[in-house]
Amino acid sequence: MHALRPLLRKSLFNLFAASLACAALLAPRVANAEALLLIEAESGKVLQAENATIPWYPASVTKIMTAYVTLKAVKDGRLTLDTLLTVSPTAASQSPSKMGFRPGTQLTVDNALKMMMVKSANDMAVVLAEGVGGSIDGFSAMMNDTAQKLGMTQTSYVNPNGLPADGQITSARDLGILARSFLRDLPEYEYFVHIPAIRFGKRVTGNFNKLIGRYPGADGFKTGFICASGYNLVASATRNGRRLIAVVLGANSGTARAVKAAQLLERGFAQDNLTWLRPSLGTVDKLVPVDASPPNLREDMCGGHRKRPASDDDDALIATNGGTSGSASATGGEAQVTFFTAGLQPPLMKASELMATAAAPAEPVLVYTGPTRTGTALIAAVAADADQQTASKPRGKKSRVAKKPDAADKPADKKDAKTATAKPADAKSDAKTAAKPAGTKHAAAKHDAAAKPAEKPASGDPAAKPKPKAATKPAAAKPANNS
C-alpha cells in the first residue's frame, strides 16, 4: 500500500495539471488579442465575432455616446445646434487631443460636435457634457441611463471623452448596439460621424478614421486610443443599399485597425451570396456577455520596445497576412478575403495597400468660435480665428525644447507628439506647442476623473502604478493620451 502512494500522488498531480491546461484553453482569450465584430446595421445580424463580449476600455469611441446624448437632446428640443456653449476651466484643463481654447471662449453645439468627432477633442466633449448635463457627473449619468435603455449591458461611463478612468468600460457588442442605435434614432444627424476633415483658422485636421475617403462606401463613426485599450475603431460602410458596421478593439496601430475593419467589411459584403456557408450567429443584442476584467494592453502598446510614440493618428502598417498573432482567424487574412470576393465582384486592392493611399480629395468643413455665422460674417470669424492662432504662436527655440518623457507616457496624438512647451494650449497648440508630459499619477475611479487630467497617465492604463516625477522639471503639462 505504501508503495502505491507515490504513484497515486503523481497521478493526482498530473490530473490537476491537465485540468489547469484545459481551463486555460477554455478561458476567454484576451491577452494580446483583439475584439472583432461585424454586423448588419439594419437587422443587427452578426456576421462575425471574436471576443465581442469581452469587456474593453473604450478610449475615444466613448464620444459616439457623447454625440448620441447631445444630438438626442437637440432632437427633443432641449437645445439647438446654434446654442452657444462656454469653455469652462474644467474643459480647458483636459488632456490632449484638444482644441486648446481658453476658459470663457464660446462656440456653438454644432461646431463643438464637429471638433469632437473629427479632431477627437477632449475639451469639446466636456464642453458638450456641461452644456447638456450641467456637469461631467450629470452628463455621465445621462450616458449610463441611455446605455441601459439601448441594451448596452456591459458599458459604464464616468466621463464624456474616454480619458483613462476606472469604470469606463464597454465591449464590441455594446459598441455595435450603439452604432446601430445612432443610425436608427438620429438619421438626420448622421453627417457628424463621417466628416472627412475640418478647418479651424489656418489649420486643417483630417478624420482619424482612415477608411473615410479610402474604403469604397465608408460612411462613418469614430476611432479611439489609450495605451490600455490599444487602437479602437467603430466603422460603417454601405454598398448597394446594404450597410455594415465593423468594430475593432485592441489593434496594434492606427492603420492596423483600419486594415482589419476593411477586411471585415469586405468579407461581410462578399457573404451576401454565401450565407449558407456560415452558421447563424444570431443578432448583436443576443450575444452573451463575458464576466471578465478588460485586458490591459499598456505594455504592448506603449512599452519601451516601440520605436516611436503610440498615437491615434498612426501611419504604421501591419503585415498583409492580417495582423498580429491571434487575430488572423478573425480577419481571415487578406488571402481569405480574396477567396471570398473572387469571382463575385471586381477585385479590390489589398486592404493594407488601400489604407496606405491618399484619401480622396474633400473640402474641409469650416469650424469657428462664437455664434453661428454665414456669408461675410463667417469669413470674418474664420479670419479672426486664424489671426488668433498667429498671435498666440510661440517664438524662439526655447519653447520647442523639453525633456524626453518615459516611453509609456508619450503623447497619444501624433500632432500633439511633436509639441514641446508647458504653456496652456491655444488654438494651434496641438499642432506645434503643447508640452510633452512629465511623470504623472494613475487615474482613479472617480466620476470627476476628467476634471483632473494632470493625475492621469498618458498611457491610459487604469492599472498602471504611479511613476516618480521627473528630476528636471515639475509636471506642468497635460499628457496627450486619448484621441
C-alpha positions as a printed Julia matrix, in Angstrom:
483×3 Matrix{Float64}:
   0.0    0.0     0.0
   2.82   2.36    0.91
   4.44   1.67   -2.44
   1.29   2.85   -4.25
   1.17   6.26   -2.54
   3.9    7.93   -4.69
   2.13   6.7    -7.8
  -1.2    7.98   -6.51
   0.26  11.39   -5.69
   1.84  11.57   -9.16
  -1.45  10.63  -10.81
  -3.32  13.29   -8.85
  -0.69  15.89   -9.77
  -0.95  15.01  -13.46
  -4.74  15.19  -13.29
  -4.54  18.62  -11.65
  -2.07  19.88  -14.29
  -4.28  18.59  -17.08
  -7.29  20.37  -15.53
  -5.38  23.64  -15.44
  -4.36  23.21  -19.07
  -7.95  22.57  -20.13
  -9.14  25.6   -18.17
  -6.56  27.75  -19.88
  -7.72  26.56  -23.29
 -11.37  27.17  -22.44
 -10.83  30.58  -20.83
 -11.6   33.69  -22.89
  -8.54  34.6   -24.96
  -7.95  38.27  -24.22
  -4.25  38.77  -23.56
  -2.5   40.21  -26.61
  -5.74  39.68  -28.54
  -8.35  41.82  -30.2
 -12.1   42.1   -30.09
 -13.74  41.99  -33.51
 -17.35  42.29  -34.58
 -19.19  42.64  -37.89
 -22.96  43.18  -38.04
 -25.66  44.29  -40.44
 -26.81  47.78  -39.49
 -30.49  47.28  -40.3
 -31.11  43.84  -38.83
 -28.36  43.61  -36.23
 -27.42  40.2   -37.61
 -23.94  39.1   -36.51
 -21.74  38.13  -39.45
 -18.52  37.65  -37.49
 -17.49  37.9   -33.85
 -14.38  37.21  -31.79
 -14.03  38.33  -28.17
 -17.03  40.56  -28.94
 -18.42  40.32  -25.41
 -15.12  40.7   -23.55
 -15.12  44.0   -21.57
 -12.78  46.6   -23.09
 -11.58  50.14  -22.4
 -13.38  52.33  -24.96
 -11.0   55.33  -25.23
 -12.41  57.95  -27.61
 -15.1   55.77  -29.12
 -16.82  56.99  -25.94
 -17.54  60.13  -27.96
 -20.1   58.26  -30.06
 -22.27  58.13  -26.95
 -21.46  61.76  -26.13
 -22.64  62.74  -29.61
 -25.71  60.49  -29.31
 -26.85  62.0   -25.99
 -26.18  65.56  -27.22
 -27.99  65.11  -30.54
 -30.89  63.37  -28.82
 -31.23  66.48  -26.65
 -31.22  68.6   -29.82
 -33.83  66.38  -31.44
 -36.01  66.56  -28.32
 -35.84  70.37  -28.36
 -33.83  70.87  -25.16
 -31.22  72.86  -27.1
 -30.31  73.57  -30.72
 -27.22  73.21  -32.87
 -26.91  77.01  -32.66
 -26.92  77.06  -28.84
 -23.82  78.81  -27.52
 -21.7   76.89  -25.03
 -18.83  78.24  -22.92
 -15.45  76.61  -22.36
 -15.07  76.13  -18.61
 -11.77  75.82  -16.71
 -12.55  72.13  -16.33
 -12.96  71.72  -20.09
  -9.83  73.73  -20.81
  -7.8   71.54  -18.43
  -8.46  68.29  -20.31
  -5.54  66.36  -21.72
  -4.87  66.43  -25.48
  -6.01  65.73  -28.08
  -7.93  69.0   -27.75
  -8.65  72.33  -29.41
  -6.99  74.24  -26.57
  -9.44  77.15  -26.22
  -9.09  79.39  -23.18
 -11.8   79.4   -20.48
 -14.59  81.76  -21.43
 -14.39  81.01  -25.16
 -17.83  80.42  -26.67
 -18.85  78.25  -29.58
 -21.97  76.51  -30.87
 -23.11  72.96  -30.22
 -22.68  72.35  -33.96
 -19.01  73.41  -34.02
 -18.2   71.62  -30.76
 -19.61  68.37  -32.18
 -17.6   68.67  -35.39
 -14.38  69.34  -33.48
 -15.04  66.44  -31.12
 -15.84  63.89  -33.81
 -13.05  64.79  -36.28
 -10.26  66.16  -34.08
 -11.36  63.9   -31.2
 -11.08  66.96  -28.97
 -11.38  66.01  -25.3
 -12.1   69.59  -24.23
 -15.04  69.8   -26.64
 -16.51  66.61  -25.17
 -16.54  68.27  -21.74
 -17.99  71.49  -23.19
 -20.88  69.46  -24.61
 -21.27  67.44  -21.4
 -21.5   70.55  -19.24
 -23.83  72.25  -21.71
 -26.24  69.3   -21.87
 -25.88  67.68  -18.44
 -24.68  70.58  -16.3
 -21.51  68.78  -15.24
 -19.35  65.79  -16.09
 -21.1   63.74  -13.4
 -24.55  64.8   -14.57
 -23.79  64.0   -18.19
 -22.14  60.67  -17.31
 -25.37  59.69  -15.55
 -27.27  60.54  -18.74
 -24.82  58.43  -20.75
 -25.25  55.46  -18.43
 -29.03  55.79  -18.45
 -29.0   55.87  -22.26
 -26.7   52.86  -22.41
 -29.07  50.83  -20.27
 -32.09  51.83  -22.36
 -30.25  50.75  -25.53
 -29.34  47.37  -24.04
 -25.61  48.11  -23.61
 -25.36  45.9   -20.54
 -21.55  45.78  -20.45
 -21.0   49.54  -20.6
 -20.38  52.16  -17.92
 -19.15  55.74  -18.25
 -17.5   58.18  -15.85
 -16.51  60.85  -18.39
 -17.63  62.02  -21.84
 -14.32  61.73  -23.69
 -12.83  58.33  -22.82
  -9.78  59.62  -20.97
  -8.41  56.92  -18.65
 -10.6   56.17  -15.65
 -11.55  53.04  -13.76
 -15.14  52.19  -14.55
 -15.0   53.46  -18.15
 -15.85  50.12  -19.79
 -17.62  48.82  -22.89
 -17.42  45.89  -25.34
 -17.5   45.35  -29.08
 -21.05  44.04  -28.65
 -22.21  47.22  -26.93
 -20.47  49.47  -29.45
 -22.25  47.62  -32.25
 -25.56  48.25  -30.48
 -24.69  51.94  -30.04
 -23.71  52.43  -33.68
 -26.96  50.79  -34.85
 -28.94  52.99  -32.47
 -27.25  56.15  -33.75
 -28.14  55.32  -37.35
 -31.67  54.29  -36.44
 -32.56  57.08  -34.0
 -30.63  60.05  -35.43
 -30.55  59.68  -39.23
 -30.83  63.44  -39.72
 -27.56  63.94  -37.78
 -25.59  61.13  -39.35
 -23.42  63.77  -41.03
 -21.43  64.23  -37.82
 -19.91  60.72  -37.99
 -18.39  60.96  -41.47
 -16.93  64.46  -41.83
 -13.64  63.92  -43.73
 -11.81  66.97  -42.32
 -12.29  70.29  -40.53
 -10.6   73.64  -40.99
 -10.11  75.88  -37.97
  -8.39  79.12  -38.9
  -5.3   78.08  -40.85
  -5.22  74.52  -39.56
  -6.78  71.53  -41.35
  -7.35  68.32  -39.38
  -8.31  65.11  -41.18
 -10.52  62.44  -39.67
  -8.5   59.75  -37.84
 -10.84  57.14  -39.34
  -8.66  56.14  -42.3
 -11.49  54.33  -44.06
 -13.21  57.62  -44.87
 -12.09  58.68  -48.33
 -10.24  55.4   -48.92
 -12.5   52.39  -48.48
 -15.36  52.25  -51.04
 -18.64  53.04  -49.29
 -17.11  54.02  -45.92
 -19.54  56.38  -44.24
 -18.94  56.82  -40.58
 -18.05  56.63  -36.94
 -15.07  57.01  -34.65
 -11.57  55.99  -33.58
 -10.07  55.78  -30.12
  -6.76  55.07  -28.43
  -5.29  54.83  -24.97
  -2.4   52.55  -24.05
  -4.61  50.23  -22.01
  -7.11  49.68  -24.84
  -4.95  49.63  -27.93
  -6.24  51.09  -31.18
 -10.03  51.02  -31.39
 -12.34  51.73  -34.32
 -16.05  51.63  -35.0
 -16.64  51.92  -38.75
 -19.54  51.63  -41.15
 -19.83  51.25  -44.92
 -22.69  50.92  -47.4
 -22.87  49.1   -50.73
 -25.93  48.52  -52.88
 -28.16  49.76  -50.07
 -26.69  47.3   -47.53
 -24.91  48.82  -44.56
 -22.46  47.0   -42.32
 -20.85  48.02  -39.04
 -17.39  46.78  -38.05
 -15.85  47.08  -34.57
 -12.11  46.56  -33.99
 -10.71  46.87  -30.46
  -7.07  46.44  -29.47
  -5.32  46.66  -32.84
  -1.59  47.38  -32.75
  -1.58  50.61  -34.78
  -3.84  53.24  -36.26
  -3.55  51.76  -39.73
  -3.88  48.2   -38.42
  -7.36  48.87  -37.06
  -8.39  50.42  -40.39
  -6.99  47.46  -42.34
  -8.79  44.97  -40.11
 -12.06  46.89  -40.35
 -11.73  47.0   -44.15
 -11.11  43.25  -44.23
 -14.15  42.59  -42.06
 -16.36  44.85  -44.18
 -15.12  43.38  -47.46
 -15.72  39.87  -46.25
 -19.18  40.86  -45.0
 -20.23  42.34  -48.32
 -18.97  39.21  -50.09
 -21.03  36.99  -47.79
 -24.23  38.38  -49.26
 -24.4   35.41  -51.64
 -22.62  32.92  -49.4
 -24.64  33.0   -46.17
 -25.35  29.28  -46.48
 -21.65  28.59  -45.87
 -21.73  30.0   -42.35
 -23.84  29.1   -39.31
 -26.16  31.74  -37.92
 -24.66  33.78  -35.07
 -27.91  35.49  -34.13
 -28.26  39.24  -33.55
 -25.85  41.52  -31.72
 -28.14  42.07  -28.73
 -28.3   38.29  -28.16
 -24.54  37.85  -27.8
 -23.83  36.59  -24.29
 -21.63  38.93  -22.2
 -18.46  37.52  -20.63
 -17.78  38.25  -16.97
 -14.11  39.25  -17.06
 -11.78  42.17  -16.49
 -10.76  44.26  -19.52
  -7.38  43.28  -20.94
  -4.68  45.82  -20.25
  -2.55  46.33  -23.36
  -0.38  49.1   -21.96
   2.93  47.27  -22.23
   2.23  46.07  -25.78
   1.02  49.47  -26.97
   3.26  51.88  -25.09
   6.18  49.83  -23.77
   9.79  50.73  -24.42
  10.02  48.28  -27.32
   8.07  50.66  -29.6
  10.33  52.6   -31.94
   8.13  55.67  -31.79
   5.34  57.02  -29.56
   1.97  55.33  -29.82
  -0.52  57.68  -31.42
  -4.13  57.61  -32.56
  -3.01  59.15  -35.86
  -0.6   56.33  -36.65
   0.75  55.54  -40.11
   2.3   52.18  -39.21
   1.2   49.31  -41.45
   0.59  45.75  -40.36
   1.71  42.73  -42.34
  -0.52  41.77  -45.22
  -1.37  38.45  -43.62
  -3.99  40.12  -41.48
  -2.23  41.23  -38.32
  -0.74  40.05  -35.09
  -0.86  36.54  -33.75
  -4.28  35.55  -32.55
  -6.1   37.82  -34.98
  -5.62  36.09  -38.31
  -8.51  33.76  -37.65
 -10.73  36.74  -37.04
  -9.93  38.7   -40.14
  -9.17  35.68  -42.23
  -6.09  37.45  -43.56
  -6.12  39.18  -46.91
  -5.7   35.89  -48.74
  -9.03  34.62  -47.39
 -10.72  37.92  -48.12
  -9.56  37.49  -51.7
 -11.05  33.96  -51.69
 -14.43  35.2   -50.57
 -14.53  38.03  -53.07
 -13.05  36.16  -56.04
 -15.46  35.91  -58.93
 -18.17  37.88  -57.15
 -17.08  41.44  -57.89
 -14.14  43.35  -59.38
 -11.0   42.67  -57.33
 -10.29  45.21  -54.59
  -6.82  46.46  -53.74
  -5.39  44.77  -50.66
  -6.67  46.46  -47.53
  -3.18  47.4   -46.32
  -2.38  49.0   -49.69
  -5.75  50.74  -49.75
  -5.17  52.33  -46.33
  -1.7   53.46  -47.42
  -3.12  55.52  -50.31
  -4.02  59.2   -50.0
  -7.62  59.91  -49.04
  -9.91  61.15  -51.8
  -9.87  64.96  -52.03
 -12.56  66.57  -49.87
 -13.25  70.16  -48.89
 -12.68  70.61  -45.13
 -15.69  71.75  -43.13
 -15.2   75.19  -41.57
 -15.39  75.37  -37.79
 -15.04  78.51  -35.71
 -15.64  80.11  -32.33
 -18.53  82.4   -31.48
 -22.18  82.27  -32.59
 -23.48  80.82  -35.83
 -22.45  82.93  -38.81
 -22.96  82.93  -42.57
 -21.66  84.86  -45.56
 -19.21  87.67  -44.87
 -19.65  87.26  -41.11
 -18.44  83.66  -41.4
 -15.42  84.75  -43.45
 -14.59  87.35  -40.8
 -14.92  84.79  -37.98
 -12.59  82.35  -39.72
 -10.08  85.13  -40.34
 -10.26  86.2   -36.69
  -9.53  82.64  -35.52
  -6.57  82.48  -37.93
  -5.24  85.79  -36.59
  -5.58  84.49  -33.05
  -3.56  81.4   -33.98
  -0.82  83.59  -35.43
  -0.78  85.93  -32.42
  -0.51  83.07  -29.94
   2.27  81.23  -31.8
   5.35  80.97  -29.52
   8.62  82.5   -30.63
  12.17  81.21  -30.44
  13.53  77.72  -29.99
  13.15  77.62  -26.24
   9.5   76.62  -26.49
  10.45  73.62  -28.61
  12.79  72.09  -26.04
  11.61  69.59  -23.46
  12.97  66.59  -21.66
  12.28  63.18  -23.14
   9.35  61.55  -21.31
   9.04  57.95  -20.33
   8.19  55.77  -23.34
   4.88  54.72  -21.84
   3.87  58.32  -21.2
   4.47  59.74  -24.66
   1.62  61.68  -26.25
  -1.09  59.63  -27.9
  -1.81  62.06  -30.7
   0.75  62.35  -33.48
   0.18  66.05  -33.88
   0.49  66.63  -30.16
   3.57  64.39  -30.04
   5.5   66.99  -31.99
   4.93  69.68  -29.37
   7.14  70.84  -26.55
   6.04  73.63  -24.19
   4.3   73.67  -20.86
   2.19  76.7   -21.77
  -1.61  76.34  -21.94
  -2.59  75.14  -25.42
  -4.19  77.7   -27.67
  -5.99  77.06  -30.93
  -2.78  75.87  -32.57
  -1.13  74.28  -29.59
  -1.89  70.73  -30.58
  -0.05  71.25  -33.86
   3.2   72.74  -32.52
   3.24  73.92  -28.91
   1.73  71.5   -26.37
   4.22  70.11  -23.85
   5.39  66.56  -23.53
   4.27  65.22  -20.18
   6.46  64.59  -17.21
   5.65  61.9   -14.67
   2.0   61.63  -13.77
  -0.17  59.83  -11.3
  -2.5   56.98  -12.09
  -6.15  57.85  -12.81
  -8.55  56.98  -10.01
 -12.07  55.61  -10.36
 -13.9   58.92   -9.92
 -16.87  60.37  -11.71
 -14.94  63.62  -11.83
 -11.94  61.88  -13.43
 -11.96  64.08  -16.5
 -11.76  67.21  -14.33
  -8.25  66.35  -13.12
  -6.3   65.27  -16.18
  -2.95  66.08  -14.6
  -3.4   62.97  -12.46
  -3.97  60.64  -15.44
  -1.21  58.67  -17.12
  -0.5   59.28  -20.75
  -0.54  55.55  -21.23
  -4.25  55.43  -20.48
  -3.66  52.42  -18.26
  -6.11  52.25  -15.36
  -3.92  49.56  -13.82
  -0.63  51.43  -14.06
   1.28  52.3   -10.91
   2.27  55.91  -10.14
   5.6   56.98  -11.58
   8.08  59.3    -9.83
   8.19  62.87  -11.03
  10.9   63.93  -13.43
  14.07  65.21  -11.86
  14.47  68.15  -14.2
  11.05  69.73  -14.43
   7.78  69.59  -12.49
   4.76  68.02  -14.21
   3.14  71.12  -15.6
   1.79  69.97  -18.93
  -1.24  67.77  -19.55
  -0.43  64.38  -21.1
  -1.79  63.54  -24.52
  -3.39  60.15  -24.11
  -6.65  59.86  -25.96
  -7.97  60.59  -29.39
